[in-house]
Amino acid sequence: MSNVNTLYSAKVMEHFQNPRNVGDMENPDGLGHVGNPVCGDIMELYIRVKDNIITDAKFKTFGCGAAIATSSMVTELVIGKTIEEAMEISNKAVVEALDGLPAIKMHCSVLAEEALKSAIENYRSKSE
Amino acid sequence: MERVYLDYAATTPTDPEVVKAMLPYFTDSFGNPSSIYSYGQENKGAIEEARTKVARLIGARDEEIVFTSGGTEADNAALQGVAFANESKGNHIITSSIEHHAVIETCEFLEKRGFTTSYLGVDKYGLVDPDDVRKAITKETILISVMQANNEVGTIEPIAEIARVAKEAGVYFHTDAVQAVGHIPVDVNELGVDLLSISAHKLCGPKGVGALYIRKGTRLTPFMHGGGQENRRRASTENVPGIVGFSRAAELALLELNQEPERLTNLRERLIKGLTERIEHIHLNGHPKERLPNNVNISFEYIEGESMILNLDLQGICVSSGSACTSGSLEPSHVCLAMGLPPEQAHGSLRLTLGRWTKEEDIDMVLEVLPGIVARLRAMSPLLKSQR
């Protein structure tokens, strides 16, 4: 199927159509929940942590194509990273990995970063 | 891939008959209608013939039609024109909270110039109550503007009743009829309006041309300055090919008006019924009966509009949404919000609008494809889980 949509990069569309790591996680070690219905994006990010390394990540997202693609990408970026490395993942890194986002969709990448930070904070608060 | 176009409220394909009518005016009859020689004068004649055809579609007199660059200009010219010409009488405008941005943002502009606006609320179907209009009128009110049919949800407003209220109070009444003209019968005298906006590209005419109906005797300051065209009411060399194309589109629309609304209403109902049977947790937005024959607007709970649009586009189906994510703002559709829809349902709305080339197979294609898309997106949604 040809992709003639010029709003999003091919990478964004690819992640939108085949999102990685989508779904629930039983008893996650960390759960991040960000966004609100008014702005139209809600992300939930779940992480599994073993020996300070994120071994698995899953997401569920209500939102536009960019919101789904950034959620998918952030789970890809975070798996295999240490907690400290994961904390360094910025929205810019997510955008770059997706070959860019339209200016009006940048807030989606911010939301993805916030979802990750929120999941890590939740993990840290539990393990304290 | 065969494309299924279901966004006729955004724009329509230009009818080949219309294109045919326009073509001679680019290369052969290219003269400036203001010129004295025959090249110019024959185009003057073409414009006047076009005026008659457009006037006929809405039951107006020829001289009450002013050609514009489209619906947006017609709305701007009507609102600013009446406001500035009647400043000495008052500074109050009444409109609805579900108007097109061409009206709302013009009112906001006028507010910066000393005018005040009352934005009337609507009921859950998007209907304006003529009684609310009556109550909002003050001795300062100079203009009421309520759209004939809403562009997002298709609700048809009680324009004749509102026009009566306006007339009793001696206040000018404008209606943005961009979505209505050519789709349902529109007669300026039956409606009793003073000003009415039309856009050609919503009725299978070309883009970049429209008209403002101005009832004889209406006081209006011209919106464009710099020439005597359109009886000094709209300066600028006339868009002759556009105007001719518009008039051919008006003729074709008038011919169709006795059977096309019924055909489209049947397709509309097939789509609404089919989706309701196949997909749970959906709601029709807008009025079930007082509705444009070609408009379907449905909210799909737990999911967002743009992601549905992108998925449909990948299957060759073109539709639109009231979601913020398609408009570049963070706020969902002001129309959905005004009707009292919760924000997440406003974000999850899809608008499918049908037209001249829409066939039953197009509707069936949507019915085949959309349930799977909705299911896939719902499986990704954190909202659905929290509702369980």
Interface residues (C-beta under 8 A of the other chain):
Chain A: M1 S2 N3 N5 Y8 M13 F16 Q17 P19 V22 G23 D24 H33 P37 V38 C39 G40 D41 I42 M43 E44 K60 T61 F62 G63 C64 G65 A66 A67 I68 I104 H107
Chain B: M1 Y302 I303 E304 G305 E306 S307 L310 D313 L314 S323 A324 C325 T326 G328 L330 E331 P332 P342 P343 E344 H347 A379 M380 S381 P382 L383 K385
